[in-house]
Every structure is written in C-alpha cells, then in structure tokens.
Amino acid sequence: MANYIGAIDQGTTSTRFIVFDRSGRVVTMAQKEHEQIYPQPGWVEHNSLEIWQRTREVIADAMAKGKLHPSDLAAIGITNQRETTVVWNRKTGKPVANALVWQDTRVADYVSELAKAGGQDRFRRKTGLPLSTYFSGLKLRWILEHEKGIREKAEAGDILFGNIDSFLVWHLTGGPHGGIHITDVTNASRTQLMNLETLSWDSEMLAAFGIPQAMLPRIRSSSEVYAQAKEPALKDVPIAGILGDQQAALVGQTCFCPGEAKNTYGTGCFLLMNTGDRVVQSSHGLLTTVAYKLGEQPAQYALEGSIAVTGALVQWLRDNLGLIQKSSDIEALARSVPDNGGVYFVPAFSGLYAPYWKDNARGVIAGLTRYANKAHLARAVLEATAFQTRDVLEAMAKDSKITLEALRADGGMVEDDLLMQFQADILNLPVVRPVTRAATTALGSAYAAGLAVGYFKDLDDLRSNWAVDHTWKPKLDDASRQHMYSLWKRAVSKSFDWIG
C-alpha cells in the first residue's frame, strides 16, 4: 500500500514538490525558482514552459532525494498561483505568449471601459468579484486581442486557456497526446468567468469579456480522481486534488467551520474566512470566492481579502534599496529601534487590493523626519503587512457579522516573531502559528487528493493533524493601537489617485 501523498506547489516565484506522510509531516521536498519578467512598469510575466520544466525537475529531485517510486504515492494534489493566465496551443503544447501574472496591471483600460456601464461591482453578484486588473478573464481577453490570429483558433478549440493548474495537469496527463483540460472550482472562481451559484462558465460574462467557451477547461471539484499521471517520475499516480493556493492554505489549516480564518503571509497576504455553504456578498471591498468542493458534497465558500505586497516589500527593501543582505535580516534591523519612529509605508506599487481596490494608487512613505533611519524604515515595512491585514479583517467582520476569536497564520513571514507579535497587537487578537506552516498550501492540496483516494478518512482525520507551534497574545495598550492605526489610515489615503 502507498505510504505517502504528494503535492505540486506552483507559486509566484518558485515551484515545489513535497511528499507528506499520513500525519502531514514533510518526508521529502525540492524547490526551484523561475524568472520574473517585467517588460514594462506594471507588467509581470512568467515563461510557462520554464514553470513546466521546473515542475518536472522538482518532482524528479524530491522523489530521488526520498528514494521514492511512483508506487509509494497514493495520489498527488496540485496547488497554484491563482489568476496567472496561460494560453497555449492544443496541438503543440507551446504557449502563444508569456503567462500574465496575477500582479500584472496592463488591463486597467479594460477595467475602466467595463465599469462605465454599471460600475466596478457590475459583475459582483454573479462572480463575487469587482472589476479589477487582478483576475484571469481580462488578462485572457488582452492576449486574444494582442496575439495575431489566435482568436479564430481559440473559437475552434485549438487554443486553450487555464490558470497554471490547468496547464500543469494537461502536461502531466500527456499534453498534446491526450492531456486532459480541466480546472477546479476554486481556480475557476478566480477567472471572473464562473457563476458562483451554478459553478459553471457564465454566458453573460463570456460575452462581456469576448471569450470563446471552446478554449475554457472543464470545471471539476477540488477533490476527485481526475486522471493518472503520465510523467515518468509519477507514472500512473492518480492526480486527485486541485486547489488555488489560498484555498489550499485554508484546507491545510483545517478551517472547515464557518467563521474559521487563516492569513497566508507570502509575496502578498491572503486572508480567507470560511462562510460555509453560504455565498456572502461583500459590501466592504472583499472578494467572495469558492473555498473548496470535496467530491459530490456542496461547494463551501469564503470571504477573501487579497493584499498585493507584503513579503514582496521585504524583497524590495533588499533588492532595490540594498538595506538588508537577505530577507531574514529585516527582523534584527527592525528590532534595533523601539518603534517605527513615526514612519508608515504604504506599498501600493501596483495599486491597492482589498478593501480599497484602487488601481491608481502608488506607494507612499509617510512621516519621515531627520530622526528616521533605515531601522525605522525596516520596522515600517513589517508593520505595513500587519496594518493591511487589520484593514481586511475589519471589512471581513462587517460583511460576515462574525467576530474572529483567533487568526491562524502560515507562510514564510510567520517565522518573524516581531511581525507576528505586532500583528496580534494591532488586531487585539491572538495569532496562532501551526507546526506545519511553510508548506500549508501544499498540505491542503495533498489533503484534497488524499480524501479523494481514501488515504485520509474524513475531515476529522485532517483536524487531528493540526497542531499549534506558538500563539502570540496582544500586549499593546488600546490608546497606542488606535493612534498607530489612525496614522496608517491617513498614510493610505495619501496613496490614492496618484496616477491621474
């Protein structure tokens, strides 16, 4: 009997393959980065063939490192950067253009054009999403309109579209030689082309965006056996779970009850709250999204607050300003001063996401005096992540009418104790870090795959794996908390409407 479960974790900056045991512990893993391509300000691209190659390499590397064979795996799941848009030729498997990454803002003119008739929330009732540069649908329209001759081929079904999950599954199952073209409900819900209630592609949305239905993948649940892998290192292993990365983290954190929430601290921050089988429409700038759908069970939904720049701000401090040598150095630098010295950093590099949705905002550093130094800036960089999370959590409480008791935290930045303590302080809530936190997205997709093949029995089986590593409790007095947050809100207002 197969002892392990595998997961492909395809992220914004790198790809990992991780193998877990039944208790959710990592057995073996491999990781490789891929190139970030910036052709113009606001444009962000990936070479999807490079991503496919890195995926093959990390699978082979991790299996070799763990001395594992395909027969050792009960199934694999896939989790992926969402909204990143891939368009490729069905006959050759070659992309017609670089993938347009979720951060890419080149479709801002489309957003303005569509918002003229009905406003930014024109399609929110159907899709749960505001008009924004963020989602896949308008990126797909851009490719169709800017790559010559592909619209006709797309209408004939010879050009395929998908988020990264679809592209990987298609290649893993044979590519041009019989590869299956599917996506799951969580990824489909991030295209702005799927109806949240019916879980099907919506004809009104396709018409509004000018998208031929023939190029779209078939929508499946997040947990079922889709096909057997043909890739040699995974030969005949069932592919049985697909979840967009943030929904995967929600599953990995076992947030299966309405009102449970997690925040993933990565390149950006993504706070999701489970709302059960209820579609909660947001009137406070959040997204309504599918949380997961396990087999034939009803879909579960979530409210989401997406923050574009958090960990990426630390990288910016490292790469663009050279104030630190490596990202992990920021905590020591920030600790060298007792507070932020009055400095606030709003990282609206490509606009602001939830709850503001201001595409024309740009980054602002406020409160500078001669007293301020690089340590204050480092502290302001970390605090920006916590302040943005509070913005989202306040909106979430208003929409859901649910008050959180604690926030579950995962992702790379949760190793920063200073940030986690400040997060608890500014929220006035306990912040909980689980034992498995760096691989939570991968674990969630492994859980989905394991449930589909009976490797895990049920949700209680998964809950029994979840264990607390550390809890931070608030220590800041309320007057200081409110004063700092009011200054943050003032700084945010200065970033609005920077681009005319």
Helices and strands as residue ranges (DSSP letters): E 4-10, E 14-20, E 26-33, E 45-46, H 48-65, G 70-72, E 73-80, E 85-89, E 99-100, H 108-115, H 124-127, H 136-146, H 150-155, E 159-163, H 164-172, E 182-184, H 185-188, E 194-195, E 200-201, H 203-209, G 213-215, E 218-220, E 223-228, G 232-234, E 238-244, H 245-252, E 261-265, E 269-276, E 287-292, E 300-307, H 311-319, G 327-329, H 330-335, E 344-346, E 364-366, H 374-400, E 407-410, G 412-415, H 417-427, E 431-434, H 440-453, H 459-463, E 468-472, H 478-495
